[in-house]
Amino acid sequence: MEVPARTIIASTGKDPGYWSEKIKESNDSNFGYNAKAEELCSDMYNTGIIDPVKVEIMAIQYSTSLAGAFITTDCVITSDALNCGVAANDEVLDKDRSIFDEQF
């Protein structure tokens, strides 16, 4: 856990060696560094720095499932299909645009 902490601390412009030693000195597992406030934090859960692991795991599982669905399907229907920015099928979109405009 030291490498991620040092990376986060370094991204704020602070000395990662000094601050990571301060974190190690604490025996509290919730003690850490708040990069937004650039200060040490006594309870990272209550300040919202650390999300529960289960929430993160579920988010990754759902996004992976959705990505798998997009990869295995031949097409995707969206609510704004004509303005999706696809340049490869402009001829098809131009032809379908007139049909779409007539229906709505």
SULDATA-V482819 format. One record per pair of residues at least 24 apart in sequence whose ideal C-beta (glycine too) atoms are under 10 Angstrom apart, sorted by the first residue. I is the first residue (numbers start at 1). J is the second residue. D is the distance in whole Angstrom. If there is no record, write none. Layout:
i:I j:J d:D
i:I j:J d:D
This chain:
i:1 j:29 d:10
i:1 j:32 d:9
i:5 j:32 d:7
i:5 j:33 d:6
i:5 j:35 d:10
i:6 j:33 d:10
i:8 j:32 d:9
i:8 j:33 d:7
i:8 j:34 d:10
i:8 j:35 d:5
i:8 j:49 d:10
i:9 j:33 d:6
i:9 j:35 d:7
i:9 j:38 d:9
i:10 j:35 d:10
i:11 j:35 d:7
i:12 j:36 d:9
i:12 j:37 d:10
i:12 j:38 d:5
i:13 j:38 d:8
i:14 j:38 d:7
i:14 j:39 d:10
